[in-house]
């Protein structure tokens, strides 16, 4: 994998911090989103972690709300849980690779946060 400014930052690498934004769903997304605001703008990890934490917050927050609202519909909680699990694995893997994998609607919204 070629070197990038994000991967050359001192401290814990983004290939560890990126997936951690998704590890606990919207809760870790919120924690990292707040923590990233404390990082200096000159830190190359700041933009990377801000995007992934915001996307985690949006995606898993929306799935959690949909799960609560649609819990009475037969099989809907199971389908939403399956979707959440697949997205969780995909997004953690893509963040581990160091990429900016942007989901169609949630990624656009996350970029604006």
The first five atom37 places (N, CA, C, CB, O) and aatype in JSON, in Angstrom:
{
  "aatype": [20, 20, 20, 20, 20, 20, 20, 20, 20, 20, 20, 20, 20, 20, 20, 20, 20, 20, 20, 20, 20, 20, 20, 20, 20, 20, 20, 20, 20, 20, 20, 20, 20, 20, 20, 20, 20, 20, 20, 20, 20, 20, 20, 20, 20, 20, 20, 20, 20, 20, 20, 20, 20, 20, 20, 20, 20, 20, 20, 20, 20, 20, 20, 20, 20, 20, 20, 20, 20, 20, 20, 20, 20, 20, 20, 20, 20, 20, 20, 20, 20, 20, 20, 20, 20, 20, 20, 20, 20, 20, 20, 20, 20, 20, 20, 20, 20, 20, 20, 20, 20, 20, 20, 20, 20, 20, 20, 20, 20, 20, 20, 20, 20],
  "atom_mask": [
    [1, 1, 1, 1, 1],
    [1, 1, 1, 1, 1],
    [1, 1, 1, 1, 1],
    [1, 1, 1, 1, 1],
    [1, 1, 1, 1, 1],
    [1, 1, 1, 1, 1],
    [1, 1, 1, 1, 1],
    [1, 1, 1, 1, 1],
    [1, 1, 1, 1, 1],
    [1, 1, 1, 1, 1],
    [1, 1, 1, 1, 1],
    [1, 1, 1, 1, 1],
    [1, 1, 1, 1, 1],
    [1, 1, 1, 1, 1],
    [1, 1, 1, 1, 1],
    [1, 1, 1, 1, 1],
    [1, 1, 1, 1, 1],
    [1, 1, 1, 1, 1],
    [1, 1, 1, 1, 1],
    [1, 1, 1, 1, 1],
    [1, 1, 1, 1, 1],
    [1, 1, 1, 1, 1],
    [1, 1, 1, 1, 1],
    [1, 1, 1, 1, 1],
    [1, 1, 1, 1, 1],
    [1, 1, 1, 1, 1],
    [1, 1, 1, 1, 1],
    [1, 1, 1, 1, 1],
    [1, 1, 1, 1, 1],
    [1, 1, 1, 1, 1],
    [1, 1, 1, 1, 1],
    [1, 1, 1, 1, 1],
    [1, 1, 1, 1, 1],
    [1, 1, 1, 1, 1],
    [1, 1, 1, 1, 1],
    [1, 1, 1, 1, 1],
    [1, 1, 1, 1, 1],
    [1, 1, 1, 1, 1],
    [1, 1, 1, 1, 1],
    [1, 1, 1, 1, 1],
    [1, 1, 1, 1, 1],
    [1, 1, 1, 1, 1],
    [1, 1, 1, 1, 1],
    [1, 1, 1, 1, 1],
    [1, 1, 1, 1, 1],
    [1, 1, 1, 1, 1],
    [1, 1, 1, 1, 1],
    [1, 1, 1, 1, 1],
    [1, 1, 1, 1, 1],
    [1, 1, 1, 1, 1],
    [1, 1, 1, 1, 1],
    [1, 1, 1, 1, 1],
    [1, 1, 1, 1, 1],
    [1, 1, 1, 1, 1],
    [1, 1, 1, 1, 1],
    [1, 1, 1, 1, 1],
    [1, 1, 1, 1, 1],
    [1, 1, 1, 1, 1],
    [1, 1, 1, 1, 1],
    [1, 1, 1, 1, 1],
    [1, 1, 1, 1, 1],
    [1, 1, 1, 1, 1],
    [1, 1, 1, 1, 1],
    [1, 1, 1, 1, 1],
    [1, 1, 1, 1, 1],
    [1, 1, 1, 1, 1],
    [1, 1, 1, 1, 1],
    [1, 1, 1, 1, 1],
    [1, 1, 1, 1, 1],
    [1, 1, 1, 1, 1],
    [1, 1, 1, 1, 1],
    [1, 1, 1, 1, 1],
    [1, 1, 1, 1, 1],
    [1, 1, 1, 1, 1],
    [1, 1, 1, 1, 1],
    [1, 1, 1, 1, 1],
    [1, 1, 1, 1, 1],
    [1, 1, 1, 1, 1],
    [1, 1, 1, 1, 1],
    [1, 1, 1, 1, 1],
    [1, 1, 1, 1, 1],
    [1, 1, 1, 1, 1],
    [1, 1, 1, 1, 1],
    [1, 1, 1, 1, 1],
    [1, 1, 1, 1, 1],
    [1, 1, 1, 1, 1],
    [1, 1, 1, 1, 1],
    [1, 1, 1, 1, 1],
    [1, 1, 1, 1, 1],
    [1, 1, 1, 1, 1],
    [1, 1, 1, 1, 1],
    [1, 1, 1, 1, 1],
    [1, 1, 1, 1, 1],
    [1, 1, 1, 1, 1],
    [1, 1, 1, 1, 1],
    [1, 1, 1, 1, 1],
    [1, 1, 1, 1, 1],
    [1, 1, 1, 1, 1],
    [1, 1, 1, 1, 1],
    [1, 1, 1, 1, 1],
    [1, 1, 1, 1, 1],
    [1, 1, 1, 1, 1],
    [1, 1, 1, 1, 1],
    [1, 1, 1, 1, 1],
    [1, 1, 1, 1, 1],
    [1, 1, 1, 1, 1],
    [1, 1, 1, 1, 1],
    [1, 1, 1, 1, 1],
    [1, 1, 1, 1, 1],
    [1, 1, 1, 1, 1],
    [1, 1, 1, 1, 1],
    [1, 1, 1, 1, 1],
    [1, 1, 1, 1, 1]
  ],
  "atom_positions": [
    [[0.85, -1.17, 0.0], [0.0, 0.0, 0.0], [0.89, 1.24, 0.0], [-0.96, 0.0, 1.22], [1.8, 1.34, 0.83]],
    [[0.65, 2.17, -0.91], [1.5, 3.36, -0.97], [1.31, 4.24, 0.26], [1.22, 4.15, -2.24], [0.25, 4.25, 0.89]],
    [[2.36, 4.97, 0.56], [2.35, 5.85, 1.72], [1.52, 7.09, 1.4], [3.78, 6.24, 2.14], [1.53, 7.59, 0.27]],
    [[0.82, 7.58, 2.4], [0.05, 8.81, 2.24], [0.29, 9.7, 3.45], [-1.47, 8.51, 2.06], [0.74, 9.2, 4.48]],
    [[-0.01, 10.99, 3.36], [0.2, 11.87, 4.51], [-0.57, 11.4, 5.75], [-0.22, 13.28, 4.16], [-0.12, 11.59, 6.88]],
    [[-1.74, 10.78, 5.54], [-2.52, 10.3, 6.67], [-1.79, 9.17, 7.37], [-3.92, 9.84, 6.22], [-1.78, 9.1, 8.6]],
    [[-1.17, 8.28, 6.6], [-0.46, 7.14, 7.19], [0.88, 7.53, 7.78], [-0.26, 6.07, 6.15], [1.43, 6.77, 8.58]],
    [[1.42, 8.68, 7.42], [2.72, 9.1, 7.93], [2.62, 9.94, 9.21], [3.45, 9.89, 6.87], [3.64, 10.36, 9.75]],
    [[1.41, 10.18, 9.68], [1.22, 11.0, 10.88], [1.79, 10.28, 12.1], [-0.27, 11.32, 11.09], [1.69, 9.06, 12.21]],
    [[2.38, 11.04, 13.03], [2.93, 10.41, 14.23], [1.81, 9.92, 15.15], [3.84, 11.4, 14.98], [0.68, 10.42, 15.09]],
    [[2.12, 8.97, 15.99], [1.14, 8.43, 16.93], [0.44, 7.21, 16.35], [0.11, 9.49, 17.3], [0.96, 6.55, 15.45]],
    [[-0.73, 6.93, 16.87], [-1.52, 5.78, 16.4], [-1.98, 6.07, 14.99], [-2.73, 5.5, 17.34], [-2.51, 7.14, 14.7]],
    [[-1.79, 5.1, 14.11], [-2.13, 5.29, 12.71], [-3.62, 5.29, 12.45], [-1.49, 4.22, 11.89], [-4.4, 4.76, 13.24]],
    [[-4.01, 5.89, 11.34], [-5.42, 5.95, 10.99], [-5.99, 4.58, 10.65], [-5.63, 6.89, 9.83], [-7.21, 4.39, 10.7]],
    [[-5.13, 3.62, 10.3], [-5.65, 2.29, 10.01], [-6.17, 1.63, 11.29], [-4.56, 1.42, 9.37], [-6.87, 0.62, 11.21]],
    [[-5.84, 2.17, 12.45], [-6.41, 1.71, 13.71], [-7.54, 2.64, 14.15], [-5.32, 1.64, 14.81], [-8.6, 2.16, 14.54]],
    [[-7.32, 3.94, 14.08], [-8.32, 4.9, 14.53], [-9.55, 4.95, 13.62], [-7.71, 6.28, 14.61], [-10.67, 5.12, 14.11]],
    [[-9.36, 4.79, 12.32], [-10.49, 4.82, 11.38], [-11.54, 3.76, 11.69], [-9.99, 4.63, 9.97], [-12.71, 4.09, 11.86]],
    [[-11.14, 2.48, 11.78], [-12.12, 1.46, 12.13], [-12.73, 1.65, 13.52], [-11.48, 0.09, 12.05], [-13.88, 1.27, 13.75]],
    [[-11.97, 2.23, 14.44], [-12.52, 2.46, 15.78], [-13.69, 3.45, 15.76], [-11.43, 2.97, 16.71], [-14.54, 3.43, 16.64]],
    [[-13.73, 4.31, 14.74], [-14.87, 5.23, 14.6], [-16.16, 4.45, 14.39], [-14.64, 6.19, 13.42], [-17.24, 4.9, 14.79]],
    [[-16.07, 3.28, 13.78], [-17.23, 2.45, 13.49], [-17.45, 1.34, 14.51], [-17.09, 1.85, 12.12], [-18.53, 0.74, 14.54]],
    [[-16.46, 1.05, 15.34], [-16.49, -0.14, 16.2], [-17.73, -0.23, 17.08], [-15.27, -0.15, 17.07], [-18.3, -1.31, 17.22]],
    [[-18.14, 0.86, 17.66], [-19.3, 0.85, 18.54], [-20.51, 1.53, 17.95], [-18.95, 1.5, 19.84], [-21.36, 2.03, 18.68]],
    [[-20.6, 1.56, 16.63], [-21.74, 2.19, 15.97], [-21.74, 3.7, 16.16], [-23.03, 1.61, 16.51], [-20.69, 4.34, 16.13]],
    [[-22.93, 4.25, 16.35], [-23.05, 5.7, 16.44], [-22.39, 6.26, 17.7], [-24.51, 6.11, 16.41], [-21.99, 7.42, 17.72]],
    [[-22.27, 5.44, 18.76], [-21.68, 5.93, 19.99], [-20.19, 6.26, 19.82], [-21.86, 4.9, 21.1], [-19.75, 7.33, 20.24]],
    [[-19.43, 5.36, 19.22], [-18.01, 5.66, 18.99], [-17.86, 6.73, 17.91], [-17.24, 4.39, 18.59], [-16.89, 7.49, 17.92]],
    [[-18.8, 6.77, 16.98], [-18.78, 7.86, 16.0], [-18.91, 9.2, 16.68], [-19.9, 7.68, 14.99], [-18.22, 10.15, 16.32]],
    [[-19.8, 9.3, 17.65], [-19.99, 10.54, 18.4], [-18.76, 10.88, 19.23], [-21.21, 10.43, 19.3], [-18.33, 12.03, 19.26]],
    [[-18.19, 9.89, 19.9], [-17.0, 10.11, 20.72], [-15.84, 10.63, 19.87], [-16.58, 8.81, 21.45], [-15.18, 11.6, 20.23]],
    [[-15.6, 9.98, 18.73], [-14.5, 10.42, 17.86], [-14.81, 11.77, 17.22], [-14.24, 9.38, 16.77], [-13.91, 12.58, 17.04]],
    [[-16.08, 12.02, 16.88], [-16.44, 13.3, 16.27], [-16.13, 14.45, 17.22], [-17.92, 13.31, 15.89], [-15.62, 15.49, 16.8]],
    [[-16.45, 14.27, 18.49], [-16.16, 15.29, 19.49], [-14.65, 15.4, 19.72], [-16.88, 14.98, 20.82], [-14.11, 16.5, 19.83]],
    [[-13.96, 14.26, 19.79], [-12.52, 14.25, 20.04], [-11.73, 14.87, 18.89], [-12.03, 12.84, 20.28], [-10.71, 15.54, 19.12]],
    [[-12.18, 14.66, 17.67], [-11.46, 15.18, 16.5], [-11.48, 16.7, 16.49], [-12.08, 14.63, 15.2], [-10.56, 17.33, 15.97]],
    [[-12.51, 17.29, 17.04], [-12.58, 18.75, 17.1], [-11.47, 19.34, 17.96], [-13.94, 19.2, 17.63], [-11.15, 20.52, 17.84]],
    [[-10.88, 18.52, 18.83], [-9.79, 18.97, 19.7], [-8.43, 18.85, 19.02], [-9.79, 18.18, 20.99], [-7.44, 19.41, 19.5]],
    [[-8.38, 18.12, 17.9], [-7.11, 17.91, 17.19], [-6.74, 19.17, 16.42], [-7.2, 16.69, 16.23], [-7.61, 19.89, 15.94]],
    [[-5.45, 19.44, 16.31], [-5.05, 20.6, 15.49], [-5.38, 20.37, 14.02], [-3.54, 20.89, 15.66], [-5.28, 19.25, 13.52]],
    [[-5.76, 21.42, 13.35], [-6.13, 21.33, 11.93], [-4.95, 20.86, 11.09], [-6.65, 22.68, 11.42], [-5.15, 20.29, 10.01]],
    [[-3.74, 21.09, 11.56], [-2.55, 20.69, 10.8], [-2.3, 19.19, 10.87], [-1.34, 21.44, 11.31], [-1.49, 18.68, 10.08]],
    [[-2.95, 18.48, 11.77], [-2.76, 17.04, 11.88], [-3.42, 16.37, 10.66], [-3.37, 16.49, 13.22], [-4.62, 16.55, 10.45]],
    [[-2.67, 15.61, 9.86], [-3.25, 15.02, 8.65], [-4.34, 13.99, 8.94], [-2.16, 14.37, 7.85], [-5.12, 13.66, 8.05]],
    [[-4.41, 13.48, 10.16], [-5.46, 12.52, 10.51], [-6.79, 13.2, 10.76], [-5.05, 11.72, 11.74], [-7.83, 12.54, 10.74]],
    [[-6.78, 14.51, 10.99], [-7.99, 15.22, 11.39], [-9.12, 15.08, 10.37], [-7.67, 16.69, 11.6], [-10.23, 14.72, 10.76]],
    [[-8.88, 15.33, 9.12], [-9.92, 15.25, 8.08], [-10.41, 13.81, 7.91], [-9.39, 15.78, 6.73], [-11.61, 13.57, 7.78]],
    [[-9.47, 12.87, 7.91], [-9.79, 11.45, 7.77], [-10.72, 10.98, 8.9], [-8.5, 10.61, 7.75], [-11.76, 10.37, 8.64]],
    [[-10.33, 11.27, 10.13], [-11.12, 10.83, 11.27], [-12.44, 11.59, 11.39], [-10.31, 11.0, 12.56], [-13.44, 11.03, 11.82]],
    [[-12.44, 12.84, 11.0], [-13.68, 13.61, 11.04], [-14.7, 13.02, 10.08], [-13.41, 15.09, 10.69], [-15.88, 12.9, 10.43]],
    [[-14.27, 12.65, 8.88], [-15.19, 12.05, 7.91], [-15.73, 10.72, 8.41], [-14.5, 11.86, 6.57], [-16.95, 10.5, 8.4]],
    [[-14.84, 9.83, 8.86], [-15.29, 8.5, 9.27], [-16.15, 8.56, 10.54], [-14.1, 7.59, 9.51], [-17.11, 7.79, 10.66]],
    [[-15.83, 9.44, 11.46], [-16.66, 9.54, 12.66], [-18.03, 10.11, 12.32], [-15.97, 10.41, 13.73], [-19.04, 9.66, 12.87]],
    [[-18.09, 11.09, 11.43], [-19.38, 11.66, 11.03], [-20.2, 10.64, 10.26], [-19.16, 12.92, 10.17], [-21.41, 10.56, 10.46]],
    [[-19.57, 9.88, 9.39], [-20.3, 8.87, 8.63], [-20.83, 7.78, 9.56], [-19.4, 8.25, 7.54], [-21.95, 7.3, 9.37]],
    [[-20.05, 7.38, 10.54], [-20.51, 6.39, 11.52], [-21.71, 6.92, 12.29], [-19.37, 6.03, 12.5], [-22.68, 6.2, 12.5]],
    [[-21.64, 8.16, 12.69], [-22.73, 8.78, 13.43], [-24.01, 8.82, 12.6], [-22.34, 10.2, 13.87], [-25.09, 8.5, 13.1]],
    [[-23.89, 9.2, 11.34], [-25.06, 9.32, 10.46], [-25.63, 7.94, 10.12], [-24.68, 10.06, 9.17], [-26.84, 7.72, 10.26]],
    [[-24.78, 7.02, 9.69], [-25.26, 5.7, 9.23], [-25.88, 4.92, 10.38], [-24.11, 4.9, 8.61], [-27.02, 4.47, 10.29]],
    [[-25.14, 4.75, 11.45], [-25.63, 3.9, 12.52], [-26.68, 4.6, 13.38], [-24.48, 3.44, 13.39], [-27.51, 3.94, 14.01]],
    [[-26.66, 5.92, 13.4], [-27.74, 6.66, 14.05], [-29.05, 6.47, 13.3], [-27.39, 8.15, 14.14], [-30.1, 6.25, 13.91]],
    [[-28.99, 6.56, 11.98], [-30.2, 6.36, 11.16], [-30.72, 4.93, 11.28], [-29.9, 6.68, 9.69], [-31.93, 4.72, 11.37]],
    [[-29.82, 3.96, 11.28], [-30.25, 2.56, 11.42], [-30.88, 2.34, 12.8], [-29.06, 1.6, 11.22], [-31.89, 1.64, 12.9]],
    [[-30.32, 2.93, 13.83], [-30.88, 2.78, 15.18], [-32.27, 3.4, 15.27], [-29.96, 3.42, 16.22], [-33.18, 2.81, 15.85]],
    [[-32.43, 4.58, 14.7], [-33.74, 5.24, 14.72], [-34.75, 4.43, 13.92], [-33.64, 6.67, 14.16], [-35.89, 4.23, 14.36]],
    [[-34.35, 3.95, 12.74], [-35.25, 3.13, 11.92], [-35.62, 1.85, 12.65], [-34.6, 2.8, 10.57], [-36.76, 1.39, 12.56]],
    [[-34.67, 1.26, 13.36], [-34.94, 0.03, 14.11], [-35.99, 0.28, 15.18], [-33.64, -0.51, 14.74], [-36.89, -0.53, 15.37]],
    [[-35.87, 1.41, 15.89], [-36.84, 1.74, 16.95], [-38.22, 2.02, 16.36], [-36.36, 2.96, 17.76], [-39.23, 1.53, 16.87]],
    [[-38.27, 2.79, 15.28], [-39.54, 3.17, 14.68], [-40.24, 1.97, 14.03], [-39.33, 4.27, 13.65], [-41.46, 1.84, 14.11]],
    [[-39.46, 1.1, 13.38], [-40.05, -0.02, 12.63], [-39.99, -1.34, 13.37], [-39.35, -0.16, 11.31], [-40.13, -2.4, 12.75]],
    [[-39.79, -1.32, 14.67], [-39.66, -2.56, 15.45], [-40.92, -3.4, 15.42], [-39.3, -2.24, 16.88], [-40.86, -4.61, 15.61]],
    [[-42.05, -2.79, 15.2], [-43.32, -3.52, 15.2], [-43.59, -4.25, 13.88], [-44.45, -2.57, 15.49], [-44.46, -5.12, 13.82]],
    [[-42.86, -3.9, 12.82], [-43.04, -4.54, 11.52], [-42.32, -5.89, 11.54], [-42.51, -3.63, 10.34], [-41.13, -5.95, 11.87]],
    [[-43.03, -6.98, 11.19], [-42.39, -8.3, 11.21], [-41.12, -8.35, 10.34], [-43.37, -9.36, 10.74], [-41.12, -7.86, 9.21]],
    [[-40.08, -8.92, 10.87], [-38.78, -9.13, 10.23], [-37.98, -7.85, 9.98], [-38.99, -9.83, 8.93], [-36.81, -7.93, 9.59]],
    [[-38.56, -6.68, 10.19], [-37.83, -5.44, 9.92], [-36.63, -5.27, 10.85], [-38.77, -4.25, 10.06], [-35.55, -4.89, 10.38]],
    [[-36.76, -5.52, 12.16], [-35.57, -5.4, 13.02], [-34.45, -6.35, 12.6], [-35.95, -5.66, 14.47], [-33.28, -6.0, 12.67]],
    [[-34.82, -7.54, 12.18], [-33.82, -8.51, 11.73], [-33.13, -8.03, 10.46], [-34.47, -9.88, 11.48], [-31.91, -8.15, 10.33]],
    [[-33.89, -7.48, 9.52], [-33.3, -6.98, 8.27], [-32.41, -5.76, 8.53], [-34.41, -6.61, 7.28], [-31.34, -5.65, 7.94]],
    [[-32.85, -4.86, 9.41], [-32.04, -3.7, 9.73], [-30.77, -4.09, 10.48], [-32.84, -2.7, 10.56], [-29.71, -3.49, 10.26]],
    [[-30.87, -5.09, 11.34], [-29.67, -5.57, 12.05], [-28.69, -6.19, 11.07], [-30.06, -6.59, 13.13], [-27.48, -5.99, 11.19]],
    [[-29.19, -6.95, 10.11], [-28.32, -7.55, 9.09], [-27.66, -6.48, 8.23], [-29.12, -8.5, 8.2], [-26.47, -6.57, 7.94]],
    [[-28.43, -5.48, 7.83], [-27.88, -4.37, 7.05], [-26.81, -3.63, 7.85], [-28.99, -3.4, 6.62], [-25.75, -3.3, 7.32]],
    [[-27.1, -3.38, 9.11], [-26.14, -2.71, 9.98], [-24.85, -3.49, 10.13], [-26.74, -2.46, 11.34], [-23.76, -2.91, 10.13]],
    [[-24.96, -4.81, 10.26], [-23.77, -5.65, 10.41], [-22.93, -5.63, 9.15], [-24.17, -7.08, 10.76], [-21.7, -5.53, 9.22]],
    [[-23.56, -5.74, 7.99], [-22.82, -5.72, 6.72], [-22.13, -4.37, 6.53], [-23.77, -6.01, 5.52], [-20.96, -4.32, 6.15]],
    [[-22.85, -3.28, 6.78], [-22.25, -1.95, 6.66], [-21.12, -1.77, 7.67], [-23.31, -0.85, 6.86], [-20.09, -1.17, 7.35]],
    [[-21.3, -2.27, 8.87], [-20.28, -2.18, 9.91], [-18.98, -2.84, 9.44], [-20.78, -2.83, 11.22], [-17.91, -2.26, 9.56]],
    [[-19.09, -4.06, 8.91], [-17.9, -4.76, 8.42], [-17.27, -4.02, 7.24], [-18.25, -6.19, 8.01], [-16.05, -3.83, 7.21]],
    [[-18.08, -3.62, 6.27], [-17.57, -2.94, 5.08], [-16.87, -1.63, 5.44], [-18.72, -2.66, 4.11], [-15.76, -1.38, 4.97]],
    [[-17.5, -0.82, 6.27], [-16.93, 0.49, 6.6], [-15.67, 0.36, 7.45], [-17.96, 1.34, 7.32], [-14.73, 1.13, 7.29]],
    [[-15.65, -0.62, 8.35], [-14.43, -0.82, 9.15], [-13.28, -1.28, 8.26], [-14.68, -1.87, 10.27], [-12.15, -0.82, 8.42]],
    [[-13.56, -2.16, 7.32], [-12.52, -2.64, 6.41], [-11.99, -1.51, 5.53], [-13.05, -3.78, 5.54], [-10.78, -1.38, 5.34]],
    [[-12.9, -0.71, 4.98], [-12.47, 0.39, 4.11], [-11.68, 1.44, 4.89], [-13.7, 1.05, 3.45], [-10.71, 1.99, 4.37]],
    [[-12.07, 1.72, 6.13], [-11.32, 2.67, 6.95], [-9.95, 2.1, 7.3], [-12.1, 3.03, 8.23], [-8.98, 2.84, 7.38]],
    [[-9.87, 0.79, 7.52], [-8.59, 0.15, 7.82], [-7.63, 0.29, 6.64], [-8.81, -1.33, 8.17], [-6.42, 0.45, 6.83]],
    [[-8.17, 0.22, 5.43], [-7.35, 0.39, 4.22], [-6.88, 1.83, 4.06], [-8.14, -0.04, 2.99], [-5.97, 2.09, 3.26]],
    [[-7.47, 2.76, 4.78], [-7.06, 4.16, 4.69], [-7.82, 4.94, 3.66], [-5.62, 4.24, 4.39], [-7.42, 6.06, 3.32]],
    [[-8.92, 4.4, 3.16], [-9.67, 5.07, 2.12], [-10.84, 5.87, 2.66], [-10.17, 4.09, 1.14], [-11.23, 5.74, 3.82]],
    [[-11.39, 6.69, 1.8], [-12.57, 7.48, 2.11], [-13.75, 6.84, 1.39], [-12.39, 8.98, 1.69], [-14.22, 7.37, 0.38]],
    [[-14.23, 5.73, 1.87], [-15.38, 5.07, 1.24], [-16.65, 5.8, 1.68], [-15.44, 3.55, 1.63], [-17.05, 5.74, 2.83]],
    [[-17.25, 6.48, 0.73], [-18.4, 7.33, 1.02], [-19.68, 6.64, 0.57], [-18.26, 8.71, 0.33], [-19.84, 6.33, -0.61]],
    [[-20.58, 6.38, 1.51], [-21.88, 5.83, 1.17], [-22.69, 6.9, 0.45], [-22.63, 5.32, 2.43], [-22.5, 8.09, 0.71]],
    [[-23.6, 6.5, -0.47], [-24.28, 7.47, -1.32], [-24.94, 8.65, -0.61], [-25.3, 6.77, -2.1], [-24.6, 9.79, -0.93]],
    [[-25.84, 8.46, 0.3], [-26.55, 9.58, 0.92], [-25.88, 9.98, 2.22], [-28.03, 9.22, 1.17], [-25.64, 11.17, 2.47]],
    [[-25.59, 9.01, 3.05], [-25.0, 9.28, 4.37], [-23.63, 9.92, 4.24], [-24.89, 7.98, 5.19], [-23.29, 10.81, 5.02]],
    [[-22.83, 9.5, 3.26], [-21.49, 10.06, 3.08], [-21.54, 11.53, 2.69], [-20.74, 9.29, 2.02], [-20.71, 12.32, 3.15]],
    [[-22.49, 11.9, 1.84], [-22.66, 13.3, 1.45], [-23.03, 14.15, 2.67], [-23.73, 13.44, 0.35], [-22.51, 15.24, 2.87]],
    [[-23.95, 13.61, 3.48], [-24.37, 14.34, 4.67], [-23.22, 14.43, 5.67], [-25.58, 13.66, 5.31], [-23.04, 15.47, 6.31]],
    [[-22.44, 13.36, 5.81], [-21.31, 13.33, 6.76], [-20.24, 14.34, 6.36], [-20.7, 11.92, 6.83], [-19.61, 14.95, 7.22]],
    [[-20.03, 14.53, 5.07], [-19.03, 15.5, 4.62], [-19.4, 16.92, 5.0], [-18.85, 15.41, 3.11], [-18.52, 17.77, 5.17]],
    [[-20.67, 17.2, 5.14], [-21.13, 18.54, 5.47], [-21.08, 18.83, 6.96], [-22.53, 18.74, 4.97], [-21.19, 19.99, 7.37]],
    [[-20.92, 17.8, 7.8], [-20.87, 18.02, 9.25], [-19.53, 18.6, 9.65], [-21.12, 16.71, 10.01], [-19.3, 18.86, 10.83]]
  ]
}
